[in-house]
Amino acid sequence: MWPRWMRWLLWPLEQLYAALMRARAAAYERGWLRSQRLPAKVISIGNLTVGGTGKTPLVLRLAAGLRQRGTQVAILTRGYGRRERLPLVINGQGEVSRYTPELMGDEPILLARHLPDVTIGIGEDRFAVAQKILAMEAPRPPQVFLLDDGFQHLHLARDLDLVLIDVTDPLGEGAVLPAGRLREPLEALRRADMIVFTRAHNSVPPEVVAAVRRWNPQAPAFRAVTRLSGVFDAASHRPANLFVLKQQPALAFCGLGNPEAFWDDLRRDGFNLAATLAFADHHRYGIEDFRHIIRLADRAGARVLLTTEKDLINLTVVPPSLPPTFYCRMELVLDDEAGFFAAVAERLEASAA
């Protein structure tokens, strides 16, 4: 976070940005700017802060859970970091080996690998991509679209706004860009239909609950945690021996919005971290990056490298490596999954009335 003196310097820009975001939200609320509506339900999964709060893991859990309950689902995502500008649709064929982050973005590839039977639409204009999906999938179009990172994408009307709040970095200390990490002022929480407190391994701090309830006293709230579901050899994709792996000093590296959360998860699971190395979110690793990682591992005495499944997608250097590289698969676990999906269904039914 910026030091106090820098925040004072940025205060005028912060106030200008906040005013613009308030004006934009008001324009949509009053109909001066029109949201486009699809002939299907739309669930937005988003947040208020810059950086990772667990949106992609929740999209995965939502898609899987809705499909288990008999709902046809498709996902709409921007594909952050992709160089291709044209929209792209992966129509549930399960084959993503020919796709690259430059074409799709890293998170859509991750979604496609975990949800091989779910259609994923990638593009900046989510409404246009959704229309393309609807035309392709007639006569059985999706019943629900999941709008990944959609809280600020007001151009597309939604039936349910899910807002994620990371309790380890609650509400970005209250300051909006560029002085802080908030994408919008805190009063935007009024638009939330449901709240999910992520990385809530302990109880949610009362001050975080109070800050949320000041702006939104009624939205149902749920807790979620990230859990390690497996560690795999990057060269063979075979499961690692966790007992042996946890005995080795490790260097953990990642390019995530919140790298500290990854380090915390590894330590909580008993890994021995000799060093950590953070890159920018969605970083595409080149040969020099990997050489730097290896040099740091050597200096730290690390005998294994640990990274995330998303980062593996961004590696241009093909394993095997020395030290060997392993990637961690994380999943999101809701404290009351039955209650969560019941609240989702109730909101979607109410929007149809």
C-alpha positions in Angstrom: 0.0 0.0 0.0 1.1 3.6 -0.6 2.8 5.4 2.3 0.6 8.1 3.9 2.4 11.0 2.2 1.9 9.4 -1.2 -1.8 8.9 -0.5 -2.1 12.6 0.3 -0.5 13.5 -3.1 -2.9 11.1 -4.9 -6.0 12.3 -3.0 -7.2 14.7 -5.8 -7.0 11.9 -8.3 -8.7 9.5 -5.9 -11.6 11.9 -5.4 -11.9 12.4 -9.2 -11.9 8.6 -9.9 -14.5 8.0 -7.1 -16.8 10.7 -8.5 -16.6 9.2 -12.0 -17.4 5.7 -10.7 -20.3 7.1 -8.6 -21.7 8.9 -11.7 -21.3 5.9 -13.9 -23.2 3.6 -11.4 -25.9 6.3 -11.0 -26.3 6.6 -14.7 -27.0 2.8 -15.0 -29.3 2.8 -12.0 -31.4 5.7 -13.4 -31.5 4.3 -16.9 -29.4 7.0 -18.5 -27.1 4.2 -19.5 -28.8 1.0 -20.4 -27.8 -2.5 -19.4 -28.4 -5.1 -22.0 -30.4 -8.1 -20.9 -30.0 -11.7 -22.1 -32.8 -14.2 -22.4 -31.2 -16.2 -19.6 -30.2 -15.7 -16.0 -26.9 -14.0 -15.3 -24.9 -14.4 -12.1 -22.1 -11.9 -11.7 -19.1 -13.0 -9.6 -16.9 -10.0 -8.7 -15.3 -7.9 -6.0 -14.5 -4.3 -5.1 -10.7 -4.5 -4.8 -7.9 -4.9 -7.3 -6.3 -8.3 -7.0 -7.3 -11.8 -6.2 -10.2 -12.6 -3.9 -11.0 -16.1 -5.2 -13.3 -15.2 -8.1 -12.1 -18.0 -10.4 -12.4 -20.8 -7.7 -15.9 -19.6 -7.0 -16.8 -19.6 -10.7 -15.6 -23.2 -10.8 -17.6 -24.2 -7.7 -20.7 -22.4 -8.9 -20.6 -24.0 -12.4 -20.0 -27.4 -11.0 -22.7 -27.0 -8.4 -25.3 -25.7 -10.8 -24.6 -28.5 -13.3 -25.0 -31.0 -10.5 -28.4 -29.5 -9.9 -29.4 -29.9 -13.5 -28.8 -26.4 -14.8 -27.3 -25.6 -18.2 -24.4 -23.2 -17.5 -22.0 -21.1 -19.6 -19.2 -18.8 -18.5 -18.5 -15.3 -19.8 -15.0 -14.0 -19.1 -12.9 -11.2 -20.5 -9.7 -13.3 -20.8 -7.4 -10.8 -19.1 -3.9 -10.6 -20.8 -4.9 -12.2 -24.1 -3.5 -10.5 -27.2 -6.3 -11.7 -29.5 -9.1 -9.1 -29.8 -11.7 -11.2 -31.5 -14.3 -13.1 -29.3 -13.7 -16.8 -28.8 -16.1 -19.5 -27.7 -15.0 -22.9 -26.4 -18.1 -25.0 -26.8 -17.6 -27.8 -24.3 -15.5 -30.1 -26.5 -12.9 -30.7 -23.7 -9.8 -30.1 -25.9 -7.8 -27.1 -24.8 -4.2 -28.3 -25.6 -4.1 -26.1 -28.7 -5.1 -22.9 -26.8 -2.5 -20.5 -25.3 -2.7 -17.6 -22.9 -2.0 -15.2 -25.8 -5.2 -16.5 -27.5 -7.4 -17.0 -24.5 -5.9 -15.7 -21.3 -4.7 -17.9 -18.5 -7.9 -18.1 -16.4 -10.2 -19.3 -19.3 -7.7 -22.1 -19.9 -7.9 -23.0 -16.2 -11.7 -22.9 -16.3 -11.7 -25.0 -19.5 -9.4 -27.7 -18.0 -11.6 -28.1 -14.9 -15.0 -27.8 -16.8 -14.4 -29.5 -20.1 -18.2 -29.8 -20.8 -19.0 -26.2 -20.0 -19.1 -23.6 -22.8 -16.8 -20.6 -22.1 -17.1 -17.3 -24.0 -14.1 -15.0 -24.0 -14.2 -11.3 -25.0 -14.5 -7.8 -23.8 -18.1 -7.4 -24.9 -19.7 -10.1 -22.8 -23.2 -9.5 -24.2 -22.1 -10.1 -27.8 -20.2 -13.2 -26.7 -23.3 -14.5 -24.9 -25.4 -13.9 -28.0 -22.9 -16.0 -30.0 -23.2 -18.8 -27.5 -27.0 -18.7 -27.5 -27.0 -19.0 -31.3 -24.5 -21.8 -31.3 -26.2 -23.9 -28.6 -29.9 -23.8 -29.8 -32.2 -25.6 -29.2 -30.6 -26.2 -25.7 -29.2 -22.8 -24.8 -27.6 -22.0 -21.4 -30.1 -21.3 -18.6 -27.5 -19.4 -16.5 -24.5 -17.4 -17.6 -21.7 -16.9 -15.0 -20.1 -13.5 -15.5 -16.6 -13.8 -14.3 -15.2 -10.6 -12.6 -18.5 -8.8 -13.5 -19.3 -6.5 -10.6 -18.2 -3.4 -12.5 -19.4 -4.7 -15.9 -22.7 -2.9 -15.6 -23.2 -3.0 -19.4 -24.7 -6.5 -19.0 -27.8 -6.8 -16.8 -27.6 -9.5 -14.1 -30.0 -11.3 -11.8 -27.6 -11.9 -9.0 -24.5 -10.0 -7.9 -22.1 -12.1 -5.8 -19.4 -10.0 -4.2 -16.3 -11.5 -2.7 -14.4 -9.9 0.1 -11.0 -11.2 1.2 -10.9 -11.0 5.0 -7.1 -10.9 4.9 -7.3 -7.6 2.9 -10.7 -6.3 3.8 -12.0 -3.6 1.4 -8.6 -2.3 0.4 -8.3 0.0 3.5 -11.2 2.0 2.1 -9.3 4.0 -0.5 -10.1 3.9 -4.2 -7.7 3.9 -7.1 -5.1 5.3 -7.6 -4.5 6.0 -3.8 -5.9 2.6 -2.8 -7.0 -0.8 -4.1 -10.8 -0.2 -4.3 -12.2 -0.3 -7.9 -15.3 1.6 -6.6 -16.3 3.5 -3.4 -17.6 1.3 -0.6 -21.2 2.4 -1.2 -21.1 0.1 -4.3 -21.7 -2.7 -1.8 -25.4 -1.7 -1.9 -25.6 -3.5 -5.2 -24.5 -6.8 -3.8 -27.2 -9.5 -3.5 -24.9 -12.0 -1.7 -21.6 -11.6 0.1 -18.9 -14.3 0.2 -16.1 -13.7 2.7 -13.1 -15.6 1.3 -10.0 -16.9 3.0 -12.0 -16.9 6.2 -10.1 -19.7 7.8 -11.1 -18.3 11.2 -14.2 -16.3 12.0 -14.7 -13.1 10.0 -13.4 -10.1 12.0 -16.2 -8.1 13.5 -14.9 -4.8 12.0 -15.0 -6.3 8.5 -18.6 -7.4 9.0 -19.5 -4.0 10.4 -17.9 -2.2 7.4 -19.9 -4.4 5.0 -23.2 -4.1 6.9 -22.9 -0.4 7.1 -23.6 -0.3 3.3 -25.5 -3.6 2.9 -27.3 -4.8 6.0 -29.5 -7.4 4.2 -27.5 -9.5 1.7 -26.9 -13.1 2.8 -23.3 -13.7 3.7 -21.3 -16.9 3.5 -17.7 -17.9 4.4 -15.3 -19.7 2.2 -11.7 -21.0 2.4 -9.2 -22.2 -0.1 -8.0 -25.7 0.3 -5.1 -27.6 -1.3 -6.7 -30.4 -3.4 -3.5 -31.8 -4.9 0.1 -31.2 -5.9 1.4 -32.4 -9.2 4.7 -32.8 -11.0 4.9 -30.1 -13.7 6.7 -32.4 -16.1 4.5 -35.5 -15.8 1.3 -34.1 -14.2 1.4 -37.1 -11.8 0.4 -36.6 -8.1 3.3 -35.8 -5.8 4.1 -37.7 -2.6 3.0 -35.0 -0.2 4.8 -36.5 2.8 8.1 -36.5 1.0 7.5 -33.1 -0.6 6.7 -31.3 2.7 10.1 -32.4 4.1 12.0 -30.5 1.4 12.9 -26.8 1.6 10.9 -25.1 -1.2 10.9 -21.9 -3.2 7.3 -20.9 -4.0 6.7 -18.5 -6.9 3.6 -17.1 -8.4 2.0 -14.3 -10.5 -1.2 -13.7 -8.6 -3.2 -10.7 -7.5 -2.6 -11.7 -3.8 0.6 -13.8 -3.6 0.6 -13.7 0.2 -2.6 -15.8 0.2 -0.7 -18.6 -1.7 2.2 -18.5 0.7 -0.2 -18.6 3.7 -2.0 -21.6 2.2 1.2 -23.5 1.7 2.4 -22.8 5.2 -0.9 -23.8 6.6 -0.7 -27.1 4.8 2.8 -27.8 6.3 5.2 -26.9 3.5 8.6 -25.7 4.3 9.1 -22.5 2.5 12.8 -21.4 2.2 12.0 -18.5 0.0 9.1 -16.9 -2.0 9.1 -14.9 -5.2 6.1 -12.9 -6.5 5.6 -11.7 -10.1 2.9 -9.4 -11.5 -0.6 -10.9 -11.8 -0.9 -13.0 -15.0 2.8 -12.9 -15.6 4.0 -14.8 -18.6 7.3 -16.4 -17.6 10.3 -16.3 -20.0 13.6 -18.1 -19.9 15.2 -15.3 -17.9 12.5 -15.4 -15.3 13.0 -19.1 -14.8 16.7 -18.7 -14.6 16.1 -16.1 -11.9 13.9 -18.5 -10.0 16.5 -21.2 -10.2 19.3 -18.9 -8.9 17.1 -17.7 -6.0 16.3 -21.3 -5.2 20.0 -22.2 -5.2 20.8 -19.3 -2.8 18.0 -20.2 -0.5 18.9 -23.9 -0.4 15.5 -24.9 -1.9 15.2 -28.4 -3.3 11.8 -28.1 -4.9 9.9 -25.3 -6.7 6.2 -24.8 -5.9 3.8 -22.7 -8.0 0.1 -22.6 -8.8 -1.9 -24.3 -11.5 -2.6 -20.9 -13.2 1.1 -20.0 -13.2 1.9 -23.4 -14.9 -0.2 -22.2 -17.8 2.0 -19.1 -18.1 5.3 -21.0 -18.1 7.0 -20.8 -21.5 9.8 -23.0 -20.2 8.9 -26.6 -20.4 9.7 -28.8 -17.3 11.5 -30.9 -16.1 13.6 -28.5 -14.2 16.3 -28.8 -11.5 15.1 -28.3 -8.7 11.9 -30.1 -9.9 8.8 -27.9 -10.3 5.4 -28.9 -8.8 2.1 -27.1 -9.2 -0.6 -26.8 -6.5 -4.3 -27.2 -7.3 -6.5 -25.2 -4.9 -10.2 -25.4 -4.5 -12.8 -23.1 -2.8 -14.8 -24.6 0.0 -18.0 -22.9 1.3 -18.9 -23.2 5.0 -22.6 -23.8 4.1 -22.7 -25.0 0.5 -26.3 -26.2 0.8 -27.4 -22.8 2.2 -25.4 -21.0 -0.4 -27.0 -22.7 -3.4 -30.4 -22.4 -1.8 -29.8 -18.6 -1.6 -28.7 -18.5 -5.2 -31.8 -20.4 -6.3 -34.1 -18.2 -4.3 -32.6 -15.0 -5.8 -32.9 -16.3 -9.3 -36.5 -17.3 -8.8 -37.3 -13.9 -7.3 -35.8 -12.2 -10.3 -38.2 -14.1 -12.6 -41.3 -12.8 -10.7 
